[in-house]
Amino acid sequence: MANIKLDGQNYSGVDKVVLPTVEGSTAEFSSGGGGGGSSELFEKLVDRSIEGFEPTDIANISTIGRFAFANCQNITDVEIPSNITVIESEAFTGSSITTLRINEGCTQITMAFSNCTNLTTVYIPESMQFATDAFSGCNNLSDIYYNSTKADWQTLYNDGIIAALEQMITVHCTDGDIEY
């Protein structure tokens, strides 16, 4: 856990922060304990309500860190750009996402979207290789659009991508649908 100071505001309990270079903003990291707080920081980043913060170069970011957008209630439609290759555990846990689009390039997600109870629709790229428990606790998830074949989906399924779900789900693959 780390404590972060960004534009004079302190945040504690942050595991990892991945930020683009921001002119005029300073980020100071220090080790130390603390509880919660990271979702407040990232909610403000998403809303761009931190004075002086303006993302300038997100093309260099390849990872969305653990708890980065956890419990953010102001995000509903998320599109993960192609430069993101890894979405770490619980990056979006408990957020209010309803639709998720992961573009080609992303290869790994692990419990990243757990307990997103508003999530209904997910688009997963063919590039996805490892996705254990990615959507556990997403009790309203009903449709997954997978940009590859049913045989390729079976590999992700065997790794446990939707293992913890109890509701009916339709996976739409390029060569047909699978219902669970």
C-alpha positions as CSV (number, residue, x, y, z in Angstrom):
1,M,0.0,0.0,0.0
2,A,1.2,3.5,-0.7
3,N,0.3,7.1,0.1
4,I,0.1,9.4,-2.8
5,K,0.1,13.2,-3.0
6,L,-1.3,14.6,-6.2
7,D,-1.7,18.4,-6.6
8,G,-1.5,18.8,-2.9
9,Q,-4.2,16.2,-2.1
10,N,-3.3,13.1,-0.1
11,Y,-4.6,9.6,-0.8
12,S,-3.8,6.5,1.2
13,G,-4.1,2.8,0.7
14,V,-3.2,2.7,-3.0
15,D,-1.5,-0.5,-4.3
16,K,-0.5,0.8,-7.7
17,V,-0.9,3.9,-9.7
18,V,-0.3,4.1,-13.4
19,L,-0.6,7.7,-14.6
20,P,0.5,9.3,-17.9
21,T,3.1,12.1,-17.7
22,V,1.1,15.2,-16.7
23,E,2.7,18.6,-17.2
24,G,2.2,20.8,-14.1
25,S,1.1,17.9,-11.8
26,T,3.3,16.2,-9.3
27,A,2.9,12.8,-7.9
28,E,4.8,11.8,-4.7
29,F,4.7,8.1,-3.6
30,S,5.6,6.9,-0.1
31,S,5.3,3.5,1.4
32,G,3.0,3.1,4.3
33,G,-0.3,1.5,5.4
34,G,-3.8,2.9,5.2
35,G,-7.2,1.8,4.2
36,G,-9.3,2.7,1.1
37,G,-9.0,6.0,-0.6
38,S,-7.8,4.9,-4.0
39,S,-11.2,4.8,-5.6
40,E,-11.8,8.4,-4.5
41,L,-8.6,9.4,-6.3
42,F,-9.4,7.6,-9.5
43,E,-13.1,8.6,-9.5
44,K,-11.8,12.2,-9.5
45,L,-9.4,11.3,-12.3
46,V,-12.2,9.8,-14.4
47,D,-14.3,12.9,-13.7
48,R,-11.3,15.1,-14.3
49,S,-12.1,17.1,-11.2
50,I,-8.6,17.4,-9.8
51,E,-7.5,20.9,-10.6
52,G,-4.6,21.0,-12.9
53,F,-4.9,17.3,-14.1
54,E,-5.3,16.7,-17.8
55,P,-4.2,13.4,-19.3
56,T,-1.9,14.1,-22.1
57,D,-0.5,10.8,-23.2
58,I,-2.4,7.6,-22.4
59,A,-0.8,5.7,-25.3
60,N,2.2,4.8,-23.1
61,I,0.0,3.0,-20.4
62,S,-0.1,-0.8,-20.7
63,T,-1.6,-1.8,-17.4
64,I,-4.6,-0.8,-15.4
65,G,-3.5,-1.4,-11.8
66,R,-5.2,-3.1,-8.9
67,F,-8.1,-1.2,-7.5
68,A,-7.6,1.6,-10.0
69,F,-11.3,2.2,-10.6
70,A,-12.7,0.1,-7.7
71,N,-16.2,1.2,-6.5
72,C,-16.3,4.1,-9.0
73,Q,-20.0,4.9,-9.4
74,N,-19.7,7.5,-12.2
75,I,-18.5,5.1,-14.9
76,T,-21.0,3.0,-16.9
77,D,-19.7,2.4,-20.4
78,V,-16.0,1.4,-20.4
79,E,-13.8,0.8,-23.5
80,I,-10.4,-0.5,-22.8
81,P,-8.0,0.8,-25.5
82,S,-5.7,-1.5,-27.5
83,N,-2.5,-0.3,-25.7
84,I,-3.8,-1.9,-22.4
85,T,-2.4,-5.4,-22.2
86,V,-3.1,-6.3,-18.6
87,I,-6.0,-5.4,-16.3
88,E,-5.0,-6.3,-12.8
89,S,-7.1,-7.9,-10.1
90,E,-10.0,-5.9,-8.8
91,A,-9.2,-2.9,-11.0
92,F,-12.9,-2.2,-11.5
93,T,-14.4,-4.2,-8.7
94,G,-17.7,-2.9,-7.5
95,S,-17.9,-0.2,-10.1
96,S,-21.2,0.7,-11.8
97,I,-20.1,-0.5,-15.3
98,T,-23.0,-1.7,-17.5
99,T,-21.2,-2.3,-20.8
100,L,-17.5,-3.3,-21.2
101,R,-15.6,-3.3,-24.4
102,I,-12.0,-4.7,-24.3
103,N,-10.1,-4.1,-27.5
104,E,-7.6,-6.4,-29.2
105,G,-4.2,-6.3,-27.4
106,C,-5.5,-7.1,-23.9
107,T,-4.3,-10.5,-23.0
108,Q,-4.8,-10.8,-19.2
109,I,-7.6,-10.0,-16.7
110,T,-8.0,-11.7,-13.3
111,M,-11.0,-10.9,-11.1
112,A,-10.7,-7.4,-12.6
113,F,-14.5,-6.8,-12.8
114,S,-15.7,-8.8,-9.8
115,N,-18.9,-7.6,-8.2
116,C,-19.8,-5.2,-11.0
117,T,-23.5,-5.9,-10.4
118,N,-24.7,-3.6,-13.1
119,L,-22.6,-5.2,-15.8
120,T,-24.8,-6.8,-18.5
121,T,-22.7,-6.9,-21.7
122,V,-19.0,-7.6,-22.3
123,Y,-17.0,-7.6,-25.5
124,I,-13.8,-9.8,-25.3
125,P,-11.1,-9.8,-27.9
126,E,-9.5,-12.8,-29.6
127,S,-6.2,-11.7,-28.0
128,M,-7.4,-12.6,-24.5
129,Q,-5.3,-15.5,-23.1
130,F,-5.9,-15.6,-19.4
131,A,-9.1,-14.4,-17.6
132,T,-9.6,-16.3,-14.3
133,D,-12.7,-15.2,-12.3
134,A,-12.8,-12.0,-14.4
135,F,-16.6,-11.6,-13.8
136,S,-17.3,-13.2,-10.4
137,G,-20.2,-11.7,-8.7
138,C,-21.5,-9.9,-11.9
139,N,-25.0,-11.3,-11.3
140,N,-26.6,-9.3,-14.2
141,L,-24.1,-10.3,-16.9
142,S,-26.2,-11.9,-19.7
143,D,-24.2,-11.4,-22.9
144,I,-20.6,-11.9,-23.8
145,Y,-19.4,-11.2,-27.3
146,Y,-16.2,-13.1,-28.0
147,N,-14.3,-12.2,-31.1
148,S,-13.2,-15.7,-31.9
149,T,-14.5,-19.3,-32.2
150,K,-16.3,-21.5,-29.8
151,A,-13.3,-23.7,-29.5
152,D,-11.1,-20.7,-28.4
153,W,-13.8,-19.7,-26.0
154,Q,-13.7,-23.1,-24.4
155,T,-10.1,-22.5,-23.4
156,L,-11.0,-19.3,-21.6
157,Y,-14.0,-21.1,-20.0
158,N,-11.8,-23.9,-18.8
159,D,-9.6,-21.3,-17.1
160,G,-12.6,-20.1,-15.2
161,I,-13.5,-16.8,-16.8
162,I,-17.1,-17.1,-15.7
163,A,-16.8,-19.9,-13.1
164,A,-18.5,-18.1,-10.3
165,L,-21.6,-17.1,-12.2
166,E,-24.9,-18.7,-11.6
167,Q,-27.2,-16.9,-14.0
168,M,-27.9,-17.8,-17.7
169,I,-25.3,-16.3,-20.0
170,T,-25.1,-16.3,-23.8
171,V,-21.6,-16.2,-25.3
172,H,-21.7,-15.0,-28.9
173,C,-18.7,-16.3,-30.8
174,T,-17.8,-15.8,-34.4
175,D,-19.0,-19.3,-35.3
176,G,-22.2,-19.4,-33.2
177,D,-23.6,-19.0,-29.7
178,I,-23.1,-20.9,-26.5
179,E,-25.5,-20.8,-23.6
180,Y,-24.7,-21.5,-20.0
